[in-house]
Structures are given as C-alpha cells and as structure tokens.
Amino acid sequence: MTTIRKEKARFDTRLPQEQKNFFERAAIVGGYRNLTDFVIMTVQEKAKEIIEKRDQIIASQRDSTIFFEAITKPAKPNKALISAAKEYKSRASK
C-alpha cells in the first residue's frame, strides 16, 4: 500500500487583537471548529471566486477575438453551404 504524503506549509500573520477577536467571533458564529479552519475556508472560497472570475474574463476576451475574426475575416462558403443557400432560395421564392 502506498501512502501519499502531503507537505504542509505554515502561514503566519500579525494583526490587531481587536481584529483577531472579531475573526474568532465570526468563526464561532459560523460554526467553524476554530479560527484556523475559518480563515482557511474563507480564504479558499475567495481565492476560488477571484480565479474563476479571471478565467471568465480571459475566456470572454478569447471569445471576443474569435467572434471579431469571424466577422471581419469570414471563411469562404463550402459546397454544402452553397448548396443549402441555393435550396433555400428556390424554396423561399415559391
């Protein structure tokens, strides 16, 4: 059996006692086991939100570029499209 070992990293910060008390109160009210769990979960959620928003912006920019290219430099119609257009015109004129 192989055991996967995850490395742990430490994150320390200094903050005013009043702010720490406020965060601890939020952790208790929020049902977290302790301040560390509260901070990790809250920061994790916010980080995910920020990254997803950035990824959406990048995707949106990429989509805009593709759309703009399609409008300004349209591809030449292939045989199937030409045939479909002719069929449409013949049916629409009846």
Secondary structure as GFF3:
##gff-version 3
##sequence-region A 1 94
A	DSSP	alpha_helix	17	29	.	.	.	ID=ss1
A	DSSP	alpha_helix	35	72	.	.	.	ID=ss2
A	DSSP	alpha_helix	79	92	.	.	.	ID=ss3
###
